[in-house]
Amino acid sequence: MFDLKITGGTVVDGTGADRFQADVAVKDGKIVEVRRRGPHDPALEGEARETLDATGNIVAPGFVDIHTHYDGQVSWDDLLEPSSNHGVTTVVMGNCGVGFAPVRPGREEWLIELMEGVEDIPGAALSEGISWGWESYAEYLDVIGKRELAVDVGSQIAHGTVRAYAMGERGARNEPATPEDIAMMSRLVQEAAEAGALGFSSSRTLAHRAMDGEPVPGTFAAEDELFALGRAMAAGGAAVFELAPQGAAGEDIIAPKKELEWMRRLGAEIDCALSFALIQVDADPNLWREQLEISAAAHDAGSRLYPQIAARPFGMLLGFPGHHAFTHRPTYRRLKAECTREELAARLAEPAVKAAILAEDDLPIDPNLLFDGMFAFAQHSVDRLYALGEPPDYEPTPDRTVAAIARDRGEDPLKTMYDLMLESDAGAMLLLPLYNYADGNHDAIREMLTHPAGVLGLSDGGAHCSMICDASYPTFLLTHWARDRHRGKQLPLEYVIRKQARDTAELFGLSDRGTITVGKKADINVIDMNTLTLHAPRMAYDLPAGGNRLVQGASGYRATIVNGMVTRRDGADTGARPGRLVRGAR
């Protein structure tokens, strides 16, 4: 008796091999049989408690998202959307040097403000939602380990938390570490790896700042500190040193090459993977190619450098529900304070209200608020701000910019911007591709995705709640890259699935998942590629304390299976919670 049979489907097994017809059987959370079928071959014999007819559908492994920030959300939310509704069955959190353990008693709010500033997760939601109940990183894993979830969850130990715990205020303020500080931090990192951390993460980009404007602890760490923590991570058995490197956000185009040099040496010494954010920056549109070449040469020399690649332009979404160009107009401010969200949407559409807002001067910027100048940035970006549309178009042509549409209409660009954001009951979003779109198309991204050193990442699931919903990368890869792209070459479906299943799993040593193979975990997606659709992002207000976040739905996933149990059926949550904490090798 099988627990589950999936019959008649076309298996894309995650190895990159050609698809084939097969029946798949599951028992006790594992794949126990993959029976290939020709036109005249009999079906897989044996009864099952449940049978899914996958005729006409793709049967693929569950996706492994290695770059998320659910470190707080996992303590209160067992569903972990928006990742779980895009075929993701395993997430890895603790990226970019920020997390919630270890934590000194009384310093919890400081960690919340650090996460809020760096990852744009509402602080009030974190304060109300996180249950705490730990001090050490091992205790944090023990708390998470008791959770029953819709997906499996792995965690990394973060440089920022370690530095603040070991050095107190000196660490939080990025003062140099003494040998004694480094020894204590090393002990914390090794203990975390031995307790089950999958890796260690750090941030060195100046774009990552706490709410008070201070860069993430560790941003300016010297080489002796970085190497000591890398050695400690390897000694504890963790698999990956993850890094948001200097220059990642384009603030210094020389820094990335220097970063790769020490990463290459560290990787060769500790024999672990080093993974770093790689994006195309306008200041040097071809720098990413040099970084890929350096990474490939490092592999040849025995040092495993893995650039983390984004699946589409790296930027933000602007609209009335989030950041936009009119947040500092007095009429908008007054209406936002007086009206419910539904009332505000209706009032913004009134001609007199629109005329008043467009005619007003902006209120002054509050220098104490981290993102308070976003409105001015939006106002000066009309020539690279695109109407996203429904379904969303993440590879828009130049005629879709606000400036181009305004020229066609013969009107002021800010009026055009206002009207575009009024669509969908004032919920429409505009795309501002800050990076990965210097050429005005996805050809550079395609080259990154097909480079042998590149690994798919940077979705930031659970983070940047008011600006993006890139947790939808898996569905975007399947629809845009493997089916719909018309402005350049597509990618084979077999390749796209391998990149976000086997390859991401193997980077973190998760060799028990990522392929449809006998003996592997039964983490499986049944997908109707003919109807698979990525919907437009919308703002939801479902975080604790009424916190907001952009979410993006998908349709066409017939079923998502985690540890042999169907967790989503036709896009709807089944209530099954077979997901658990994934600990590292030791």
ROGUVEX-94260 format. One record per residue (C-alpha): residue in one letter; x, y negated, z negated. Coordinates in steps of 0.05 Angstrom, whole numbers, plus 32768, in hexadecimal, padded with zeros to 4 digits. Layout:
! residues N
AXYZ ...
! end
This chain:
! residues 586
M800080008000 F801E7FBE8017 D800C7F7D7FF4 L80087F588037 K800B7F688081 I80147F3380B7 T7FFF7F5380F9 G80047F418143 G802F7F03813A T806C7EEA8160 V80A67EED8130 V80DB7EB68133 D81077ED580FE G81337E9A80EA T81747EB88105 G81707E928146 A81627ED2816D D812B7ED581A2 R80E47EDB8189 F80C17F1F818A Q807E7F3E817C A807A7F628139 D80527F7480FC V806F7F6180B8 A80617F848077 V806B7F688031 K806E7F8A7FED D80857F717FA9 G80997F2D7FC5 K80C77F497FFB I80C47F598044 V80C37FA58048 E80B77FB18092 V80BC7F8B80D4 R809D7FB8810A R80AC7F9F8150 R80727FAA8180 G806F7FAF81CB P80307FAF81F6 H80217FF881E6 D8040800081A1 P801380128167 A80087FE1812E L802C7FE780ED E800C801F80C5 G7FFA801A807C E7FC37FF78054 A7FCD7FB28036 R7FA97F8A8002 E7FA57F518035 T7FB17F4F8080 L7FBE7F1080A7 D7FB07F1480F2 A7FE77EE88110 T7FD57EF68159 G7FEA7EB98182 N80107E9C8147 I80597E948134 V80717EBB80F7 A80AE7E9680DB P80D57E958099 G80C37E628065 F80EB7E21806A V81217E0D8039 D81267DC2802C I81697DB4800D H81617D698000 T81277D577FD2 H811C7D2F7F93 Y80E67D557F6D D81117D547F2D G80DA7D317F06 Q809D7D467F2D V80AC7D907F24 S809F7D887ED9 W80557D757EE4 D80427D897F2B D803F7DD27F3E L802C7DC57F87 L80687D9A7F9A E80487D787FD5 P80577D5B8006 S808B7D928013 S805F7DCF8006 N802D7DBD803D H80637DBC8072 G80787E05806F V80AE7DF9803A T80B57E33800A T80F67E1E7FE6 V810D7DD97FD2 V81507DC27FB5 M814E7D847F89 G81827D5D7F62 N81A07D3A7F9F C81C47CF77FA5 G81E17CF77F5F V819F7CEC7F3A G81757D197F0F F815A7D227EC8 A818C7D4E7EA5 P81B57D4C7E7C V81967D137E55 R81A77CF57E11 P816A7CEC7DE4 G81507CA67DEE R816E7C9F7E34 E81347CBD7E5A E81197C7A7E71 W815D7C667E8C L815E7CA57EB8 I81187C947ED0 E812E7C4E7EE4 L816A7C6B7F08 M813E7C9B7F2F E810B7C657F3E G813F7C367F59 V81657C697F83 E812B7C947F9C D80EF7C657F98 I80C57C937F6C P80957C6A7F41 G80B27C637EFC A806E7C637EDA A805E7CA67EFB L809F7CC47EE3 S80957CA87E9D E804F7CC47E97 G805B7D057EBD I809D7D217EA4 S80957D4F7E69 W80DE7D4D7E54 G80F07D7F7E1E W813A7D877E30 E817E7D687E25 S81B07D947E49 Y81AB7DA97E91 A81A37DF27E7D E81677DDE7E52 Y814A7DB87E8D L814F7DF77EB8 D812E7E1F7E80 V80F37DEF7E7F I80EC7DF17ECB G80F67E3C7ECA K80B47E447EA4 R808D7E207EDB E80617E467F0D L80657E217F4F A804E7E237F97 V80967E267FAF D80D97E3D7F95 V81057E067F77 G81507E007F71 S81767DC77F4F Q81B97DA57F50 I81DD7D827F17 A81E37D387F25 H82217D0D7F1C G81F97CD17F03 T81DA7CF77EC9 V821B7D1A7EB7 R82427CD97EB6 A820F7CB47E8C Y820A7CEE7E5B A82557CF57E53 M82697CAC7E54 G822B7C877E3C E82267C3F7E51 R826C7C407E6F G82567C777E9E A82157C557EAF R823B7C167EC1 N826D7C3B7EEE E82AA7C2E7EC3 P82E77C5A7ED1 A82E67C9E7EB0 T831E7CB27E80 P833D7CF77E81 E83127D087E44 D82D47CF07E69 I82E57D1B7EA5 A82F17D587E79 M82AC7D507E59 M828A7D457E9C S82AD7D827EB8 R82947DAC7E7F L824C7D947E8A V82507DA37ED4 Q826D7DE97ECB E82397DFA7E96 A82027DE27EC4 A821B7E0D7EFD E82207E497ECF A81D97E3C7EB9 G81C07E3E7F01 A81CD7DFC7F24 L81D27E077F6F G82027DCD7F77 F821C7D8A7F60 S82077D487F80 S82247D027F80 S82167CBF7FA1 R824A7C8D7FB9 T821E7C617FE5 L82117C1B7FCD A81C97C207FE5 H81B97C4D7FAA R81AC7C217F6E A81867C247F2C M814D7BF47F1E D817E7BC57EFD G81A87BC37F3C E81E17BEE7F21 P81FB7C227F53 V81F17C6B7F41 P82247C827F0D G825D7CA27F33 T82587C737F6F F82A07C5B7F64 A82BC7C9B7F45 A83067CA57F51 E83207CE37F74 D83387D057F34 E82F07D037F19 L82D17D1C7F5A F83037D557F61 A82FC7D6A7F18 L82B17D6E7F1F G82B67D947F60 R82E57DC77F3F A82B57DCD7F04 M827A7DD97F33 A82A07E107F57 A82B87E2F7F16 G82707E347EFF G825A7E577F3F A82327E207F61 A82327E1E7FAD V822E7DD67FC6 F824C7D927FB7 E82187D617FD3 L82297D197FE1 A820A7CD87FF8 P824D7CBC8011 Q82677C758014 G82507C548054 A82147C82805A A81E57C468060 G82137C20808E E82307BF0805A D82777C04806D I82877C2880AE I82CE7C388099 A82BC7C5B8058 P829D7C9B8076 K82DF7CB18095 K83037CA78052 E82CC7CCE802F L82D47D08805F E831E7D0C8052 W83187D198007 M82DB7D458012 R83037D708042 R833B7D78800F L830A7D887FD7 G82E57DBB8001 A83257DDF8012 E833A7DE27FC9 I82F97DFB7FAA D82E07E247FE5 C82997E097FDF A826D7DE58010 L826B7D99800F S822D7D7A802E F82277D30803D A81F37D01805B L82007CF180A5 I81D87CBC80CA Q81E47C8F8106 V81F07C4780F2 D81E87C0C8121 A822A7BED810A D824F7C27812A P821E7C518153 N82517C888163 L82707C90811E W82457CCD8112 R82677CF2814B E82AB7CE7812B Q82907D0180E9 L82757D3F810B E82B87D4B812D I82DD7D4380EA S82AC7D7480CA A82B67DA78102 A83027DA180FB A82FB7DAA80B0 H82D67DEB80BB D830D7E0380E9 A833F7DF380B2 G83187E18807D S82F17DDF805C R82A67DE38061 L828B7D9D806E Y82417D9C8080 P82227D5A8097 Q81D97D568083 I81B07D4080BF A816C7D1E80C1 A81387D3880F3 R81217CF38109 P81317CA88100 F81457C9680BA G81207C5980A1 M80DE7C468082 L80947C3E808E L80747BFA8083 G802A7BEB807A F7FF67BCC804D P7FF67C07801D G80417BFF8010 H80777BCD8022 H80667B9B8059 A80717B548072 F80397B32804C T80437B488004 H80597B027FF0 R80207ADB800F P7FF57ABC7FD8 T7FB27AD37FF5 Y7FCA7B1A7FFB R7FE57B197FB4 R7FA37AFF7F99 L7F797B327FBE K7FA67B6C7FAA A7F9E7B587F61 E7F537B507F65 C7F3C7B887F93 T7F3A7BD37F92 R7F617BF57FCA E7F227BFE7FF3 E7F0C7BB67FE8 L7F517B9D7FFB A7F507BC2803D A7F0D7BA3804E R7F217B5D803A L7F627B608062 A7F397B6C80A1 E7F107B2C8096 P7F247AF780CA A7F287ABF8096 V7F547AE98068 K7F827AFC80A1 A7F887AB480B7 A7F987A9C8071 I7FCE7AD18066 L7FEF7AC480A9 A7FF07A78809C E800F7A7A8057 D80567A748041 D80767AAC8019 L807E7AA97FCE P80C67AAC7FB3 I80EB7AED7FAB D80F37B087F65 P813E7B197F5F N81307B497F26 L81057B777F52 L812D7BA87F7C F81027BA97FBB D80E27B647FB6 G81037B4A7FF5 M80E67B808021 F80B17B52803F A80E67B24805D F810A7B60807A A80C97B77809A Q80BB7B3280B7 H80FF7B3180DA S80F97B7880F6 V80C27B6F8129 D80F07B838162 R80FF7BC78143 L80BE7BD4811E Y80927C068143 A80497C178142 L804A7C5F8129 G80067C758144 E7FDB7CB3813A P7FF77CE78143 P80387CC4812D D806D7CB78161 Y80B37CB88142 E80D67CAE8185 P80B27C6F819C T80C37C4881DB P80D77BFE81DA D80927BE881F0 R80777C0181AC T809D7BCE8182 V80747B998160 A80997B648187 A80897B8581CA I80407B9081B9 A803C7B4781A3 R80597B3081E6 D80277B59820C R7FEE7B3B81E2 G800B7AF581E6 E80097AEA819B D80367ADF815F P805A7B20814A L80437B198101 K7FFA7B178118 T80067B558142 M80287B778106 Y7FEC7B6580DA D7FBA7B81810C L7FE17BC28116 M7FE37BCE80CB L7F977BC280C8 E7F8A7C0180F0 S7F727C3F80CC D7F4E7C158097 A7F8E7BED8089 G7FB47C2E807F A7FDD7C3080BF M80297C3380B7 L80607C1480E3 L80A27C3780EE L80E37C1380E0 P811D7C4180F5 L81597C2480D1 Y81887C5C80E5 N818B7C958118 Y816B7C6A814D A81A27C3C8168 D81977C5881AE G814C7C5181AB N81417C9D81B2 H814F7CDF818F D818A7CF681B9 A81BD7CE78182 I81927D0D8150 R818D7D488180 E81D97D4A8186 M81DF7D49813A L81AC7D818133 T81D07DAD8165 H82167DA38148 P822F7DE38126 A82447DBE80E7 G82027D9980DE V81CF7DB180AC L81877D9880A9 G81797D6D806B L81697D278053 S811E7D30804E D811D7D108008 G80DE7D367FF6 G80BD7D167FBA A80E47CD57FC1 H80DF7C917FE2 C80957C957FD4 S80827C517FEF M80AE7C54802D I80B17C99804E C80957CDF8050 D80CE7D05806F A80BB7D44804A S80947D50808A Y80D57D5F80B0 P80C57DAA80B9 T80847D9C80DE F80A57D648106 L80DD7D93811C L80AA7DC68133 T807E7D958158 H80AC7D608173 W80ED7D86817D A80D37DCA8191 R80937DB781B7 D80817D6F81C5 R80BF7D4581D2 H80BA7D228215 R80F27CEE8213 G812A7D218216 K813C7D69820B Q81177D9381D9 L81357DC981AD P81237E1381AE L80F17E288179 E81207E5F8163 Y81577E2C8156 V81297DFC8131 I81107E328102 R81567E4C80F4 K816F7E0780E3 Q813B7DFD80AC A81387E448091 R81757E708094 D81A97E39809C T81917E0E8062 A81887E4B8036 E81CE7E658044 L81EE7E218035 F81D87E297FEC G81E77E737FE8 L819E7E877FEA S81AA7EC48014 D816A7EE67FFD R813E7EBA8029 G813B7E95806C T812E7ECE809D I80F77F0080AD T81227F3C809C V81157F7B8074 G812C7F70802C K81267F24802D K80F57EFD8003 A80B07EFA8022 D80B17EAE802E I808B7EA9806F N80657E78809A V802E7E8B80CC I80297E5080FC D7FFA7E418136 M802A7E1A8162 N7FF27E078192 T7FCD7DE0815D L80057DCC812E T7FFE7D818122 L80237D4F80F7 H7FF17D1B80DE A7FFF7CD180D1 P801B7CC0808C R7FEB7CA1805A M7FF27C848015 A7FD87CAF7FDC Y7FD07C997F93 D7FD47CDC7F71 L80147CD87F48 P800F7CD17EFC A7FFB7C8B7EE5 G7FDB7C817F2A G801E7C7E7F4C N801E7C7A7F98 R80437CA47FCC L80417CAD8017 V80287CF2802B Q80237D11806F G7FF67D4B8080 A7FFD7D8380B3 S7FCD7DB380D3 G7FDD7DF480F8 Y7FFE7E1A80BF R7FD27E5880BC A7FF47E71807D T80317E638051 I80497E9D8027 V80797E977FEB N80947ED57FC8 G80607EFF7FEE M80247ED57FD8 V7FFB7EA78005 T80017E627FE7 R7FE17E3B8020 R7FAC7E538051 D7F997E27808C G7FBA7DED8069 A7F937DF58028 D7FB47E077FE5 T7F9E7E4C7FCE G7FB07E407F86 A7FE67E767F87 R80257E617F62 P805B7E967F70 G80947E637F74 R80CA7E637F3F L810B7E437F2C V81457E5C7F57 R81867E607F30 G81CC7E647F4E A81F77EA17F56 R820B7EA77F0D 
! end
